[in-house]
Amino acid sequence: MVEIKDKKEKKETPRPVIAVGDGAAIPSKEDVGLFTAWRFSFIGAIAIVAYLVIFSPDPYWRILKFLPDGILVTFQVTTASIVLDLIIGLFTGLGRISKNRILSGIASLYVEIIRGIPLLVQLFYIYFALGRIINVPAMASAIIAMAVCYGAYMGEIFRAGIESVSSGQMEAARSLGMTSSQAMRHVILPQAIKTILPPIGNEFVALLKDSSLVSILAVSDLLRRGREFAAESFNYFETYTMVALVYLIITLFLSKLISIMEDRVGANR
Amino acid sequence: MPTDNNSVMVEMREVYKYFGQLKALDNVSLDVLDGEKLVLIGPSGSGKSTLLRSINQLEKIDHGHIIVDGIDISDPETDINKVREEIGMVFQSFNVFPHKTVLENINLAQVVVRKRSKKEAAEISRELLNKVGIIEKANEYPDKLSGGQQQRVAIARALAMKPKIMLFDEPTSALDPEMIGEVLDVMTKLAKEGITMIVVTHEMGFAREVADRVIFMDYGAIIEEGTPEHFFKNPIQERTKLFLNQIL
């Protein structure tokens, strides 16, 4: 899903890299074609929304007024999931590289199982499994489900990031008397973060889109709000046009934001 | 020169280390005295780096005992981190921390491991930076430094722990020729202070000037040992002569 290349290797042998994520493509300045495609679709989407709302306020303006609650929920689910997801990812990543057979076994098993089951099935499963054990609000169990599903991928990102730091760094830290967790915290992870940040940004956008799946779990996110509106008004086509455009604007905006953030991180070392 | 009481700082007894089928260390026994300057030479793959790295357990030995300052590090009960605090190590590839400034590089383990206050650590760091001659780079990041400067940071970083032993694993092999001198100068200066030093190097000039004893290794075993003079004037073993002819 995510390919992290060793920087040195990249410099010496410019092997072609197929980098296909499931997030919206994050535009970079070098990639001129995508950059203009980004502009075209972003400005285009906003223009279409404006056009529809102004020239055909019924139903488009009514739809647009109906959606913000859902947008908020979508952001809440996404943000909470990504935070939980980062924690799960860190421990999964550390588990995967652990010399302790049991820890690395558990982490690998988790990754294998999660990657082998469709996200929608996992969502249903965790949602209803949680419901049998404890009574948690729909929102909370949707967040947990998303985080658990995405944690496996995040774990792989962390693992690859940690492994991208040269082994000499760990040896130097250990030779100074640091324990392996001190070395991880003070030496390895701060260096891994730089490699990890771009794919995390990608994951965030991908997670935001996939969060639309929670609309089947009684969580009133953006998509569900659209469904509710459509069911009442029977304006299915108009509603889903609006929903799609709003998703598109949000993900394109976030992709841009992330690419700006990456530039900053790259610039100040 | 070895100090007065001639106590043993590092003792290796019948040490074996395998990498798969390869015998990296083949029945190595060796005493290094407190304050002794020992230079290890030998062709690549002869086991000299492995020997060095086994002293602070970056390589775990498969058989035998290594006793450092009275503590048997091959004993699984030993807290290796405690022992490593007393053993400084300098690597061929410097391994300075690129995300920290020069000063932070040297402060880090002092604060995290030795539990010194930040202020105290910074004072020690500055003193050491003066000693290795790069105090003006204190607030630079390592990527702004030359290889020779980075290696001197690495030496200062190891010294900041106030170790009893310093291990040098080919400290000048990755350096451009014009920078080798500055690093060897620092090492020579350090040697005069009485710390125990074990150095893997091909710099025979350094060995001649600093070493109390030179050990020649090949195929994981100690082939010949003696004073630098012995190696320059009349080495006995054929393999030693062959090797010295190649590098001198």
Interface residues (C-beta under 8 A of the other chain):
Chain A: S166 G168 Q169 E171 A172 A173 R174 S175 L176 G177 M178 T179 Q182 H186 V187 P190 Q191 R269
Chain B: N56 L58 N81 K82 R84 E85 I87 G88 M89 F91 S93 N95 V96 F97 P98 H99 L108 A109 V112 V113 R114 Y141 A154 R157 A158 M161
